[in-house]
């Protein structure tokens, strides 16, 4: 069984912000798989089978910086090993639309990832880090919580299929195979 989680913040205030990139990918994945989310107090989630493997996809509802508690609870509830977890996150340090698949990596200043590592007591899980660019004229908090520019939104929307394909392939491929297929492309 696999768990694929997209990070973001709940509520209309954050819906179109750069920090909600993980939610965008999960929503696109759910649409492609024709899934409807169920609502729990701490997450929106759905489950399905991809190539015979049961997969749970989720969007935590405790805000970005408290995502770890939700993910830990889901891993425990479904008895999923941490190595079967994929977290999809925004990355302000990468150019808009660029991505990188990492395993056993530090939080890089991303508070949602920091909370996940703290709650899991480990960084031994896979992450898909998608670039949202950065704007050195404003502070990080204002940038990541800011709305997409029309050009940024166009890039991300056009590339969503790539991120969804990575999430789907995470189900079947080990980390080396996944990175060989996608990193550097």
C-alpha positions in Angstrom: 0.0 0.0 0.0 1.2 3.5 -0.8 0.4 6.9 0.6 0.7 10.0 -1.7 0.2 13.3 0.1 0.1 16.8 -1.4 0.9 19.7 0.9 -1.0 22.9 1.1 -3.3 25.1 3.2 -7.0 24.7 3.5 -9.5 27.5 2.9 -10.4 29.9 0.1 -7.8 32.4 1.3 -5.0 30.0 0.3 -6.6 28.2 -2.7 -4.7 29.9 -5.4 -1.4 30.4 -3.6 2.0 29.0 -4.6 2.2 27.0 -1.3 -0.8 24.9 -2.4 1.0 23.3 -5.3 0.8 19.9 -3.6 -3.0 20.2 -3.4 -3.1 21.1 -7.1 -1.2 17.9 -8.0 -3.4 15.7 -5.8 -6.5 17.3 -7.3 -5.3 16.6 -10.8 -4.4 13.0 -9.8 -7.9 12.4 -8.3 -9.5 13.8 -11.5 -7.4 11.6 -13.7 -8.3 8.5 -11.6 -12.0 9.6 -11.3 -11.8 9.7 -7.5 -14.0 11.6 -5.1 -12.5 12.8 -1.8 -13.9 11.7 1.5 -13.7 14.2 4.3 -12.1 13.3 7.7 -11.4 15.9 10.4 -7.8 16.1 9.5 -7.7 15.3 5.8 -9.5 15.0 2.5 -8.6 11.5 1.1 -9.4 8.9 -1.5 -8.2 5.4 -2.2 -7.9 3.4 -5.3 -5.8 0.7 -7.0 -3.0 1.6 -9.4 -1.6 -1.4 -11.3 -3.0 -3.7 -8.5 -1.5 -1.7 -5.6 -3.8 0.0 -3.1 -3.0 3.7 -3.0 -4.4 6.4 -0.6 -4.1 10.0 -1.8 -4.6 12.8 0.7 -4.6 16.6 1.4 -4.0 17.4 5.1 -6.5 19.8 6.6 -4.3 21.1 9.5 -2.4 23.6 7.5 1.0 23.2 5.9 3.0 23.5 9.1 1.1 20.8 10.9 1.1 18.2 8.1 3.2 15.8 10.1 0.5 14.8 12.6 -1.9 14.0 9.8 0.6 11.9 7.8 1.8 10.0 10.8 -1.8 9.2 11.7 -2.5 7.9 8.2 0.7 5.8 8.0 -0.2 4.3 11.4 -3.9 3.8 10.6 -3.2 2.1 7.2 -0.1 0.4 8.5 1.9 1.9 5.6 5.7 1.8 5.8 7.4 5.2 5.7 9.3 4.1 2.6 5.9 3.9 0.8 5.1 7.6 1.4 5.4 10.2 -1.3 5.0 13.9 -0.3 4.4 16.5 -3.0 5.6 20.0 -2.0 6.4 23.4 -3.4 10.0 24.5 -3.5 10.8 28.2 -3.6 14.5 27.5 -4.4 13.8 25.9 -7.8 12.7 27.7 -11.0 9.0 27.6 -11.7 8.0 24.2 -12.9 11.3 22.5 -12.4 11.1 19.5 -10.1 13.3 17.1 -8.2 12.6 13.7 -6.6 14.5 13.3 -3.3 14.7 10.7 -0.6 16.1 11.0 2.9 16.6 14.7 2.5 16.5 17.6 5.0 13.6 20.0 5.3 15.4 22.9 3.5 13.6 25.5 5.6 10.2 24.2 4.5 8.1 24.1 7.7 5.6 21.6 6.5 8.5 19.1 5.7 10.1 20.0 9.0 6.9 19.0 10.8 6.6 15.8 8.9 10.2 14.8 9.7 9.7 15.7 13.4 6.4 13.7 13.6 7.8 10.7 11.8 11.1 10.9 13.6 12.7 10.3 10.2 13.4 11.8 6.8 13.4 8.4 5.1 10.6 9.1 2.7 10.3 10.2 -0.9 9.4 13.8 -1.9 8.5 15.4 -5.2 9.7 19.0 -4.9 8.2 21.3 -7.5 9.7 24.7 -8.2 7.6 27.8 -7.6 10.5 30.2 -8.3 11.3 32.9 -5.9 11.1 36.7 -5.7 13.9 38.2 -3.7 12.0 41.5 -3.5 9.6 40.1 -0.9 10.1 37.8 2.1 9.6 34.1 1.8 6.3 33.9 3.7 4.7 36.5 1.6 6.0 34.9 -1.6 4.8 31.3 -0.9 1.5 32.5 0.4 1.0 34.9 -2.6 -1.1 34.1 -5.6 0.3 32.7 -8.8 1.1 35.2 -11.5 -0.7 34.3 -14.8 2.6 33.2 -16.3 3.5 31.0 -13.3 0.0 29.5 -13.3 0.3 28.7 -17.0 3.6 26.9 -16.5 2.3 24.9 -13.6 -1.0 24.0 -15.3 0.9 22.9 -18.4 3.2 20.7 -16.3 0.7 19.1 -13.9 0.6 16.0 -16.0 4.3 15.4 -15.4 3.9 15.6 -11.6 0.9 13.3 -11.7 2.8 10.8 -13.8 5.6 10.8 -11.3 3.1 10.2 -8.5 1.6 7.3 -10.5 5.0 5.8 -11.2 5.9 6.0 -7.5 3.5 3.2 -7.0 5.5 0.8 -9.3 9.0 2.0 -9.3 11.6 2.0 -6.6 13.4 5.3 -5.8 16.4 4.6 -8.2 14.1 3.7 -11.1 11.9 6.7 -10.4 14.8 9.2 -10.3 16.4 7.6 -13.4 13.1 8.0 -15.3 12.4 11.6 -14.2 15.2 13.6 -12.6 17.1 15.8 -14.9 14.3 15.8 -17.5 
